[in-house]
Each structure stands twice: as structure tokens, then as C-alpha cells.
């Protein structure tokens, strides 16, 4: 019996449960990306950001988007560290 025969005999005939949810999450992601692009384009006023001796001239939309990305990265690393800590216990 080959590997494909074994996989075929264990198949139950049911559809994958994640099909609808993956399509829904893809559409939600697309809507959020379009909203982000509209947000950045509408907030194009230039602003100066002073941080640790750096002076940056950015549009407000790009600055807020950058701050959101930095916050998401920090949240990702903190949640990963908490998951590792729980797994070690």
C-alpha cells in the first residue's frame, strides 16, 4: 500500500470546515486594507516628528500607520513571550 492509498482510505468524505472562515477573513482583510489606504490618502498633512534626536517630516496618515504597526509588533512579541511562558510551566 502506498502513501496515497493510505491517505485515501482515511478520508471521511467531509468538507473542510475552514473554507468559509478563511474566505470571510480574506474579505475582511481586503476591506481593512482599502480602509487603511483611504485613511493614509485623506490624512496627507505634513507633520514633524521629533524622537530621540531624529527629525522626520511625514504625513499624518503615514505616521499614525507606522505607530500602529510598531504597536502590533510589540503586542505580537509580548503575546509570544506569554505563550512560551505558559508552555514552559
N, C-alpha and C positions, 0 to 999 in steps of 0.2 A: 504494500500500500504506500503510495507516495504522499508527500506533504499536502498536495492539493486535494487528494481523496479524503484525507483526514479532516481537512478544513471543511469540505463539502458535507461530510456526514454529521458534523457537529452543528451545522447551521439549523436554526429553528424556524426559519421562514418569516420571522417578524421583521418589520421595517425598523430602521434606525430611529431611536427616539429623539436624537438631537437635530434632525433635519429642519424642523420648524423653528426651533430656538436659534439655531445658527443663522438661518435666513433673517429672522427678526433682529438679531444682534447686528448683522451686517447692515441692514437697512437703518437701524438706529445709529450706527457709527457713521454712515453716509450722511444722515441728517445733521449729526453733530459737526462733522467736518464742514459741511456747507454753512452752518451757522457760525462756525469759527472764522471762515473766510469772509463772510459778510461782516462780522464784528471787527476784524482787522481792517477791512477796507473802509468801514464807516468811522473808525477812530484813527484817522491818519494825522491828527495834530501832532506836531513835533514837540518832544519834551526832553529835558536834560536830566540824566540820572547820574548822581554822584555817589560812588560806592568805593570805599577803601582807596581813595586817591584816583580812581578811574572816572573819567567824564565821558558819558555816552549820550549821543543825540539819537533818539529813536522815536518812532511814532508811538502813541499811547497804546494802540492795539497790540503792537509787537512786544512792547514792554510788559503789558499785562499777560499776554500769552506766554512769554518767557518765564514770568513769575509763576504761572500756573504749571508749566512743565517742570520747573525746579521743585515746586511743592509736590507734584505727583511722583517725581523720582525719589524724593525724601520719604514719602509715605510708602512707596514700594520697598525701599530698603529697610525701613522700620518694621513693616509687616513681615518681611522675610526673616529678619532677625528674631521676631517674636515667634514665628513658626518653628524656626530651628531650636529656639529655647524650649518650646513646648515638646518638641520631638525628642530632645535630649532627656527630659525628665522621665 
